[in-house]
Amino acid sequence: VSVNMWNVLRPLASPKAPSLPRSALSPSPTPRLEPTRVRSEVTPSLCSPFPTSTWRNFHSPPHAPTAAAAAAAAEPTQSTKTEAELNELQRLANEHVDMILTQSVSLDMSAKLLILTQGNSTLKQLLTKAYQRTELTATPYIKTFSFDDDDLDEIREEIGFLRKDDLLVTVQDEEVTFKLGNYRLRATLFAKGVKNVDHKFLSDIKPESEANYINSLSFNPKTEGPMAKELQSRLTASSKIEVRSGKGDVLKYNGPMESALLNIGDFSGMKNIGGTWPVGEVISESQDLTHVSGSLSLFSFADKNKQLCFPSEPFSVQIEKGVIVSCCDNTPIEFKELLDVIREDEGEAWIREFGLGVNSALTPTKIVENITSYERMTGMHVSLGKKHNVFKGRSKSRHHADLFVDLREIEVDGTKVFDTDRFCVEL
């Protein structure tokens, strides 16, 4: 969950689990997915603000690339798609980016648009072109810099020129904004009233999933947001929730839930505008974690190396008073290893976040390999471990692993809100 995306950010008083010491994870290779780097959960302190100066002409001549950058640019891309397929993806990316700029961040014609890029993936190239072409439909004040090609001091300077209602877009195969020396870049931008759109860890996404990622950017807060807001209202007011999954598994939430939060790209009436795309999620959790009991069937999960695993078949876990106490016989070894790591650090493996994904472009069969993006998948996910960046106040921990539910039905206070493969709330 991207903390800065949520429309409410505050600690919530709740019954606390006992505090336990933290220890480092010990990454090991996983046979299920190609290894990617483990991303740190640590957030260093805010560095000095960026300099302020006069914005320079966005249409100044481009910088001459370094020899290394020129050589890299000359290498063929890794895409195996045909020209027609790439053209169609570009068309969709253009369409969805225009929607983000008009429906979510409301970019004004007089605003400046600064685009920072990194990497050379197909998605990075498609999205960069999509934002650059907004010169034709939105602001004429547009400039692009690359973390791979351009001087970091010059990038810092350009960010310093941004003012209220300007927009910074980052399109990154990895997340390298830390190179700027400011580990809370978004907070710095928000303090100045600058808007922000992030696309990151694009290299996680495999070629066969690129179209799914592009399609997930189509979430429109004006047309699809009302259903999410209705789910938010029902979760916040609920006293009993039943989740049916797999082949007869039932998980019950008995008691009130935390005030549900939205991540749908709707910033109406909000001071801070921006976050990480794709969007489309509603989250809550039980006010008392011990009031969650039953069994839950899972079809995917983030392993101890924070990589998505998709077992050959779903498996079930038994939960008593908010803690996983047993697993079925076909539980993957990667999940057992995850449990071992969490139990070693925290004593018990707690279930926390109750997340509903409402982005119809992502499903159990239409996947993206990036975990944060896949949380928007139509259906439900929960988190394993005591750590949570939004619902705080339980205990200090470093563990937060997302588990994706093989969902069949959800009932909130006796009313069905999810059936088979879609939400079914009445607005």
Secondary structure by P-SEA (a helix, b strand, c coil): cccccccccccccccccbbbbbbbbbbbbbccccccccccccccccccccccccccccccccccccaaaaaaaaccccccccaaaaaaaaaaaaaaaaaaacccccccccbbbbbbbbcccaaaaaaaaaaaacccccccbbbbbbcccccaaaaaaaaaaccccbbbbbbccccccccccccaaaaaaaaaccccccccccccccccaaaaaaaaaccccccaaaaaaaaaaaaaaccbbbbbcccbbbbbbcccccccccccccccccccccccccccccccccccccccbbbbbbccccccccccccccbbbbbbbcccccccccccccaaaaaaaaaaaacccccccccbbbbccccccccccccccccccccccbbbbcccccccccccccccbbbbbbbccccccccccccccccbbbbcc
